[in-house]
């Protein structure tokens, strides 16, 4: 089965965003990855629920809203804007109970709850919340900046997460990989069992984006 592709809203410029999304409608992509940054959790700043809603209005492709924000409590606005998946970062919370509370809230509001970890966060911090998620997002670069190189050690982290999910009987939980994905490393990523890859700079900078997607799917 082909790995699923989720083009990112980063790096397109704000003025080019909606045209880029419209172009994706004609390509063989499975999700749109909305990178939300507040300038606090990461240094970059992007957009909020208002632009998320505008994206949802020009596409029927499911939206995964990736909240790279400090203390992401207001998840409702993104689900109302059209998010199918809402991803929160473990590192944005001081208390694991607050992480679980937020994941439960996402599920109650009708979206798939998802949790993400940075490259240097120990995987053990993820284990207590696996029963509350529909997806795990594994960062393969430091969040917040497009165009970084894929961190090779991520492959082992993905494999360990897939193994843990299997041990817990949670094989239906998706694993998504975000950062530095391209046609040269996609095969190795797929071997780990990853279900979805986020593609940013590789796709956006491609001369023929349709062909770039085909290379990833192969």
N, C-alpha and C positions, 0 to 999 in steps of 0.2 A: 504494500500500500504506500502511495506517495506521501511524503511529509507535507504538512499543510504550511502555507505561506501567509505571513501577516506583514504587509508593507507598513512602515512606520510613518507617522506624520512629521518626524524629524529625520532629514534636514530640510524639507521644503520651506521656503519663506512664507510668512503669513499671507501675503498677497497672491501667492501661487498655489496655496493649499487646496482650495476647492476644485480648481482645474485639474490638479494632480489626482484628487480623489475620483473625479469624474472619469479620468483616463483609466484608473484602476478597475472601474466597472466593466470594462471591455477585456480585462486580462484574467488569467486563470489564478486568481488569488482567493483565499478562504476567509481571512479576517483583515480588518484594518486596526493597526496598533496606534492608539492615541496617546502620545507621550505628554503627560501633564506635569509641568515643573513649576515650582513656586519661587525659585531663587533662594530658598532656605535649606531645604533638604539636599538640593543640588544647587550649584551656582547659576545654572541657566534658568531662564523663565520662558514659558511658552504661552499656553492659553488655558481657558477654563471651560466651564459647562456651556457657555454661550456658543463658542466655536464648535464644541462637540455636537451640539444640537444642529448647527448648520451643516456639519459633516454628515450627520444622520439623515438630513433632508435631501442630500444629493446621492445617497447610495443605499442599497439594501444589503450590502456586505456587513456581517456582524462586527460590531465595534468592541475591541478590548481596550478599556481605559486603564492606563498604567499610571497610578498616582505616585509620582516622585515628589511628594509634598510632606511637610512636617505636620504630624498629628492629623491624618486625613479622616476626620470625623463626619464631614458632610458628604457622604457617598450618595445620598438620595438624589441630589441635583444632577449627577452624572447618569444615573439610571433613568431619571425622567427625561434627560437629554437624548437617550437612545442607546446607552451602553448595554451590551449583552453580557460582558465579563467586566468585572472591576477588580483590579489588582492593587493590593496595598503592600507596602514594604514592612517587614518585621522591624527593621531598624528605626522606623518612624515612631515606634511606640516604646515606652519605658516598661510596660507591663504586658506580659503574655495574655493576661485576662482581657485587656483592652483589644488586643489583636483578635481574639476569639469572638468577643462581643461585636466587633466591626464586621467580621466575616459572616456571623449569623444575621446581622442586619442586612448585609448585601443579599444574602439568600432569601430573606423574608421579603425583600423588595422586588424579587423576581429576576435577579441577575446571578450569574455564576460567580461565586466568591473565589478569589485567587490571591495567593501570597507570593511575594518575591523576596529574594535575598541577594545581597551584594557578593562579589567574588571572595571577599575575605571573611564573610560571616560563617562561622562553623555550621555545618549541616545539622548538627544535633539540635540547634535552636529551632529547626524546622519541624522536627519529629512530633512535638506535642500538638501541632495544629493541622496535621495531615488529614485527620478525620473531619475537618470543617471546610475543606476546600474542594473545588472541582478542577482546579488547575494550580500548578506550581510554575512560577516564572523564574528561571535561572539566569542571572546576569552573567554574561561572558565578557563584559567590560565593566569599568566603573560607570555607574549611571550618570547621565547628564550631558554627555557630549557625543555627537555623531562622528563616525569615521575612525574610531579606535580599532586596534587589531584584536582579534579573538584571543582570549587567554586560553592556552592549550590545556591547562589543568582543569578547565571546565568540563571536559569530556568525562573525566573520572567522577566529578561531582554529579553529573547527570545520571551516569550509570548507578551510582550509589543511591540516588533518590528513587530511580526506577526499581531498584532491588528492594528498598524499604517499603515502597508502595505495594509491591508484590507480597512481601511478608505480612503486611497488614490487611491483605485482601482488598486493596484499593486500586486495582488495575485500571478502573475507569477514570481515575484522576489524570488529566492531561499534563504533560510537561512541555513547557515552551522555553525556548532559548533566545536570548536577546543580546546582540552586540557582536559586530565584526563578522557576521555570517555572509559567506559568498560561495561562488561555484567551486572554489578550491577546497573548502572545509565541510561542505554540506554532507558529503558521503560519510565522513567520520562522525559527524553529529547524528546522522540517521542511525548509524550502527549502535549508538548508545541507547536507542529506543525513544528518543525525543519525538514528540508528536507534531510540534509547531515550531517554526523559526520566524523570528522577526527580521526583516530586511530593511535597512535604511539607506545608507550611502551607496551600497552595491547596486541597488535597483534604481535609485533616483538619478545616479550619474550615468546609467547605462544609455547608450545611443539607441538601442532597440530594447525597450523594457519588456515587451512580449517575449522576445528571445531569451532575455535574462531570466525570466520566470521559468521558461521551458528547461533551461540548463539546471536550475535548482530542482525542478520536479523530477528530472531524469536521474 
